[in-house]
Amino acid sequence: MTPEEAAELAQLVAGTAYAEAALLRQWVLTGMHQFRVAEAIRAYQEGALDVSHAAVQAQLPIAVFIDELATRKVALLDQPDAFGPGLAALRDVFGAAPDGR
């Protein structure tokens, strides 16, 4: 950290009831989560992963990952099996044909 960043950190910590170590840990964990999600979205956009596998990489449920895509205005790619085996199971339960009818 630069001296200016260290001073800003000290100022942030002084205004809270939390220990510096606890705040730093929380910030690192939050940053790691954001990085995992960003990398999973990047891989999805590049076509390296489908929605299901990208959600696994991001360590999120598929629905939450899709919400992240929507929040970041990332289009869902048009892939018939993008949702993995869950979509096939829904088709079986509800009797929909693979073409959506």
C-alpha positions as CSV (number, residue, x, y, z in Angstrom):
1,M,0.0,0.0,0.0
2,T,1.1,3.5,-0.6
3,P,1.3,5.8,2.4
4,E,-1.8,7.6,1.2
5,E,-3.7,4.3,0.9
6,A,-2.6,3.3,4.4
7,A,-3.7,6.7,5.8
8,E,-7.1,6.3,4.1
9,L,-7.4,2.8,5.5
10,A,-6.6,4.1,9.0
11,Q,-9.2,6.8,8.6
12,L,-11.8,4.2,7.5
13,V,-11.1,1.9,10.4
14,A,-11.1,4.7,12.9
15,G,-14.7,5.5,12.1
16,T,-15.9,1.9,12.8
17,A,-16.1,-0.5,15.7
18,Y,-14.3,-3.2,13.7
19,A,-10.8,-4.3,13.9
20,E,-8.5,-3.5,11.0
21,A,-7.9,-7.2,10.4
22,A,-11.6,-8.0,10.3
23,L,-12.3,-5.3,7.8
24,L,-9.3,-6.3,5.6
25,R,-10.5,-9.9,5.6
26,Q,-14.0,-8.9,4.6
27,W,-12.7,-6.7,1.8
28,V,-10.4,-9.4,0.5
29,L,-13.2,-11.9,0.5
30,T,-15.6,-9.5,-1.3
31,G,-12.9,-8.8,-3.9
32,M,-12.3,-12.5,-4.4
33,H,-16.0,-13.0,-5.0
34,Q,-16.2,-10.1,-7.4
35,F,-13.2,-11.4,-9.3
36,R,-14.7,-15.0,-9.6
37,V,-17.9,-13.6,-10.9
38,A,-16.2,-11.3,-13.4
39,E,-14.0,-14.1,-14.7
40,A,-16.9,-16.5,-15.0
41,I,-18.8,-13.8,-17.0
42,R,-15.8,-13.2,-19.2
43,A,-15.5,-17.0,-19.9
44,Y,-19.2,-17.1,-20.6
45,Q,-19.1,-14.2,-23.0
46,E,-16.1,-15.7,-24.8
47,G,-18.1,-19.0,-25.2
48,A,-15.7,-21.0,-23.1
49,L,-18.4,-21.9,-20.6
50,D,-22.2,-22.2,-20.7
51,V,-24.4,-20.6,-18.1
52,S,-24.4,-23.7,-15.9
53,H,-20.6,-24.1,-15.9
54,A,-20.0,-20.3,-15.5
55,A,-22.3,-20.3,-12.4
56,V,-20.2,-23.1,-11.0
57,Q,-17.0,-21.2,-11.6
58,A,-18.5,-18.1,-10.0
59,Q,-19.7,-20.3,-7.1
60,L,-23.2,-19.1,-7.5
61,P,-26.6,-20.8,-8.1
62,I,-27.6,-20.5,-11.8
63,A,-30.5,-18.1,-11.0
64,V,-28.2,-15.8,-9.0
65,F,-25.6,-15.9,-11.8
66,I,-28.3,-15.0,-14.4
67,D,-29.3,-12.1,-12.1
68,E,-25.6,-11.0,-12.2
69,L,-25.7,-11.2,-16.0
70,A,-28.8,-9.0,-16.1
71,T,-27.4,-6.5,-13.6
72,R,-24.3,-6.2,-15.7
73,K,-26.4,-6.0,-18.9
74,V,-24.8,-9.2,-20.3
75,A,-27.0,-10.9,-22.9
76,L,-27.8,-14.6,-22.4
77,L,-26.4,-16.4,-25.4
78,D,-28.8,-18.3,-27.5
79,Q,-27.9,-21.9,-26.7
80,P,-30.6,-24.6,-26.5
81,D,-28.8,-26.4,-23.6
82,A,-27.3,-23.4,-21.9
83,F,-29.0,-24.3,-18.6
84,G,-27.6,-27.8,-18.6
85,P,-29.5,-30.8,-17.4
86,G,-32.0,-28.7,-15.4
87,L,-33.8,-27.6,-18.5
88,A,-34.2,-31.1,-19.8
89,A,-35.7,-32.1,-16.5
90,L,-38.2,-29.3,-16.6
91,R,-39.2,-30.3,-20.2
92,D,-39.8,-33.9,-18.9
93,V,-41.9,-32.7,-16.0
94,F,-44.0,-30.2,-17.9
95,G,-44.1,-32.2,-21.2
96,A,-42.7,-29.4,-23.4
97,A,-41.0,-30.5,-26.6
98,P,-37.3,-29.6,-27.1
99,D,-38.3,-26.9,-29.6
100,G,-40.2,-25.1,-26.8
101,R,-43.8,-26.2,-27.8
